[in-house]
C-alpha cells in the first residue's frame, strides 16, 4: 500500500515522519545515539515504527565494507519465549568483537528470565540466570566474554509479556578460521513459530553453505538428507549442530 507513518525513539524524544509508495522503498536513517554498545545495562533505545497501513520493515546496518540486514517482525508476530542463535565472537589484538543479543520491551513491567548460553562481558557464567524488568521502549543487550570462545547461541529467554529479540555478532568469521569477517544481525523468531521440516537450497557461486540447527526440547532427533549422504543428530534444549553442505537438503 501507499501509506505514511512515523519512526520514533521514545526514550530520546526523537521521531521522523515518512511516506512510502506501494512497491517502493523509503529509507529512514537512525541517529547514532540509538546504537546499543553496553552489556547487561538497561537503556531506552528501542525504535518504534508506526504505519497507517501494513508495510514491510527492515533493518540495514553497515560500516565501511561491513553490511548486514534483518526483517523486522510486526508486533502481532512476537512471543514470550525465544532461543538465541548467534556465532562465536572474534578478537583482534586488544579489540573484542563479541557475540551478542538484544532484548526490546513492548510494554511496561516486562519481566524477563535469561538463561545464558555462555559467559558474559559482565561476568555471568554459562547456565546462569538473569532476571531483568524492562518498561516499554527499554532495551537490554548481553555480550559474550572475550574473543573467539564466546558464543551465546542457546541462550533461553522467557517473559511475562511479548517482547523482541535480536541477535548476532559485532564482527566475526563464519565459519571460524576463515579469512574474512562481517557483522551479523537477525531478529529471532519466537519458539511458538518454529517447525519440524525444512528445505534448504544452496547459494550460487559458493563452495558450500554453513547451517546451524538449534533445539527447543530435549531429545530432539534431527535428520539431514542430501545427495552426499545423511546426517543425524540428537539435541537437547538450547544445544545446536553445525555442518556444511554444497547441495539442497531436507531437514526433519
N, C-alpha and C positions, 0 to 999 in steps of 0.2 A: 504494500500500500504506500501511497504518498502520505506522509504524516509528519508530525513535529513533536518536540518534547524538550526535555532538559536533562543535562548531566550535572550531578551535584556531588559535592563533598561536604556533607552537613557538618562534620567536625571542624571544618575550617571556613565555613560560610562562603564557599566558592561554588559557583554554578555557571553553566553556559548553555544557552538555548541552541537547538538545532532544528533543521528541517531536512527531510530526505525524500527523494522521489522514488517511486516504485521501480525496482530493479536497478537502483543506483546505490552509491555508497557515499556517506558523509563521514568525514574524519573529524574527531574531536580530540585535540591534543591536551593531555592532562598536565597539570603543573607538577614540577619536580618534587614539591613537598609531600605529595601523596605516596611516594615510594616508601615501603616498609623496609627498614635496614637493621632493626634490632632483633634480638632473640629473647623470647619469654617476657615481653613487655606489652602491656595493653596500650594501644594507640587509637586515635579517632580518624582513621584514614580510609574508611570504606567509601567506594564510589557508587553512587546510585544513578541508574538510568531509568527515566520515566518517559514512556512514549504514548501518544494518544491512541494509536492503532498498533497492532502487532508488528514487530520488527526483529531482525536478527542483530545480535550484538557480538562483537569480537574484541579481544584484547590483542594489540600488536606491540611487542616490547622489543626495542632494538638499541644498539650502541655500536658505532663503527660497523664492523663486519659481522657482529653478532645479531641474530634475529630469531624471534620465536613468537608464536601466536596461539591463542586458545579461543574456542567458542565460549560464550558466557550463557549459562542456563537461565531461563526465566525463573522467577521466584516460585511459581507453581510446580516446578520440576525438582525442587530441593527436598532434602530429607533431614533426618536427625541421627543417622549412623553412616560413617564413612571409614574406609581404609585408605591410607596414603600410598601412592605409587610415585616414586621419585628415582634417583640414581645416586651412585657414590659421589661424594664431593671431590674436590681437587685442591692441591696445594702447590703453589709456585713460589719458591723462596719463602718469604715470610707472609705472603698474601694467601688468605684462606678463601676458597670458593665453596661454600657448604651446600649440602643437601638441605632442603627447607620445605616447610608448608605453612600456609596462612589460613587462619580461620576468620570469618566475617559474620558478625551477628546481624540479624534482620529485626530482632525485637529486643526490648529491654528485658533484663533479668534472664538472659540465656545462660544456663548453667551447663558447662562443657566438662566432660571427663575424657582426658587424653592419656592413653596408654602408649608409651614410647617404643618405637622400633629400634632405637639406637641411642647412644649418649648424645647429650645436647651441649650447646655452647654455654648454657647456664649451669652446667654441672650435674644435670639429671642423668640417671642411668637407664639403659635399655630395660624395658619391662616396668619401669617406674610409672606411677600415675600422677598426672597433674589435674587439679580441679580449678577451673577458671570461670568467672562470671563476666559476661560482656553485655553491654547495652547496645541498642540499635546504632549501627554505624561504627562500632568499635571493631578493631582488628587485633589479632594475636598471632605473631609469627614465631615459629620454632625452627632453629637452625642446628645442624649437626655439629658435633665436636670436630676438631681438627681434621682437615685433609681427606685423603683418599679412602680411609677406612669408614668414614661416616656415611651411613645410608639409612634414612628414616622410613624407607619402604616398610609397610606392615604396621605402621602406627595406626592405632584404632581410636576413633573419636566418636562419642555419643553425646547427645544433648537433650534437654527437656523441651526444646523448640527447634524448628527448622533453622539451618544455618548453611553457610557457604564454605567450601574448602578448595583452595588452590595449592598445587604442589609443583616442585621442580628442583632445579639447581641453579646457583648463580652463574656457574661457568664450568663445564665438565666434559669429560671424554665419554663417548658411547660408541663401542664398548671401552671399558677401562683399558688403557695402554695404547690406544690409537694416537695418531699424531695431531689430531685436531680437536678443538673444544667449542662448545656453544652453550648458551643459556637454555634452560628447559623451563617450560611453563605449561600447565594444563589444569583445567578445572576437574576436580574429582566428582564422580557420579555417586549418588547415594547407593548403599547396598541394596535397597529395595528395587533398583532398576537393573540389577545385574542379571545375567543369563547363564545358560549351560552349554550352548552350542554357538560356535563362531567359525566363519570362513575368512581366511586371510589371502591377500593377493600380493605378489612381490612388486616392489618399486622397480621401474625401468632403469636400466643402466647402472644397477648396483650389484655388487658381487653377492650380497646376502642382506637380510634384514634381521634385526635383533627383536626378540619377543620376551615379554615377561608375563607370567600367569600368576595371579595372586588369589589366594583362597580366603573366603569369609567364614568357613566352617571347618572343624577338624575332620580328618579322614576324607578329604576331597580327592576322589580318583579322577585323574586327568589323562586323556589320550590325545596325542597329536599325530594325525595321519598325513603323509605326504608321499610324493613319488620316490623319495630317497629312503623311506622307512617310517617306522612308528616309534614314537617316544611315549613313555608312560611315567607319571609322577603321582605320588601320594603326598598331599599337602595338608598341614593343619592351619587353623585360622591365623591370618597375618603372615604366613610363610609364602614364598614365591619360588617359581622355577624360571630360569633364564636360558634361552637357547637361540641358535641362529638357523635360518633356513633361506634357501635361494629360490624356492618354488611355492606355489599355493599350498595351503594347509587347511585341514578341517580339525577343529578343536572341540572336544566334548568332555 
